[in-house]
Amino acid sequence: MADQAELWKALSSLQSVKGDFLSAAETRLKHFRALSALLRRVNGPSERGAFGSPKALEQQKEAIDALRAAAHLLQRAVDGDSDLVDIARRMRDINTTACSLTEELRQRANAYDAILQRPQIEALRVEAQELATQTSAFLQNSAEST
């Protein structure tokens, strides 16, 4: 599964070099989903406490980075000939995911068994919250310009 995540990342880079930002964004979302599935497999679907290992914390950061990259690629697609309605729909999906991730990380940081990981989890929560804020601002600006 980790190799698959690396493949999604490489493919996305190739697509963005070619100027196909929508496909690159979709590929980064697949990268995010692959990492999220891997984390669920390792930590369990309803785990709300500490991450099982430092590697899991690292993978959560990589997943947030993939989500941020997808949002950035969608913003770049606006400058091209892409369908703005489709871009807004995809950005809403990223916003919803970032908001959910922010809440999940808040719950994890507040769990008793996560006391040693609290600073790292809180830093991840802040990153997810910033992404949610950025995508929300993008959606608000795109709604005002239409």
N, C-alpha and C positions, 0 to 999 in steps of 0.2 A: 504494500500500500504506500509506503514511503517513496518507493521508486516511481510509482504512478504520480504522486504529487510533484516530484521533480520533473517528470515528463510534461505535466500540465504547465509548469512554470516556464520550461524551455520553449514549448509550443507558443505560449502567449508572447514571449519575447520575439520570436520569429514573426508572428502575425503583426505585432505592433511595428516592427521594422519595415514590414511591407505596407504599412498604412491602414491595415484592416483592424481598426480600433474596436469595433463592435464584437468581432470574433475574438479578438484578444481579451476583451473584458469578459466574454462568456467563458473563455478558457480559464481565466483567473478565478472565476466563480466555481468552476469545476475543481480547480486546485484547492480553493477554500473548502468545498464540500468533501473532497478526499481527505484533507487534514482533519476536518470535523468528525468524519466517520471513524478515522483512526483514533482520535481522542476518545470518542464514545466507546469504542471497542476496548481501549486500554483502561479508561476510568469508569466505565459503566454508564448507562443511559440516564440514570437519575442521580448521579454523583453530584453533590453540592458542596463538598468539603475541599480538602487539600488535593492538589494534583498528585498523582501517584509517583511522579519522578520529575527530576529537573528536565528531562527530555520532553515530558508532556507540557511543561511550562513553555519550553522553547517552541514546541509545535503549535501551541495556542498563539504565541506571538507571530509565528509564520502565517497562521491562518488569518489573523487580523491584518497582517501586511498584504496578504493576497486579496482580501476584501477591499482594502484601501487602494491597491493597484487597480482593481476592477473599476472602482469609482473614478479614479484618475483617467483611466482609458475611456470611460464613458464621457467624461468632460472633454477629452480630446476629440471624440467622435462628433461632438456638437459642431465643431468647426468644419467638418466634412459634409458630405451630402446625405447624412444619415437621417432616419425618421425620428423627429424630436419626440413624438408620442412614445415610440418604442424606447428611446433613451430614458425618458421620464419614468416609464413603467419599470425598467430595470433598476433605475436609481432608487425608486420607491422600495423595491425588493431589498436592495442593499441597505437602505435606511432602516427598514423593519428588522433585518438581520442584525445590524449594528446595535439597535435599541435592545433587542432580545439578549444579545451577547453582553451588553453593558449590565443588564439586570442579573444575568447568570453569574457574571464575575463579581458583582456586588454581593450576591448571596454566598458565593464561594469565599470571598474575603472575610465575611462575617462569621463563617463556620468556625466552631471551636478547634477542630483539628487542623485548621489552616493558619494557625497563629504564626508559625515560622515562615510561611510563604506569603503572609499578608502584604508586605511591601511590593513583591513582584506581581501578585494578583491585582493589587490596587493600581499599579502602573499599567497593566494590561487593560483594566477597566477604564482608566482615563483615556487610553488610546482608542478604545471602542467608542467611548462617549464623544470624543473629538470627531471621529468618523461619522457618527450619527448626526452631530451638529453640522458638519460640513455638507453632508448629503441633504439634510433638511434645508439648509440655506440655498443649495443648488435648486432644489425643487421649488422653493418659494420664489426664487429669482426667475425660474423658467415659467412659473405660473403667471407672474406679473408681466412678463414680456410677451405673453400670448394674448 
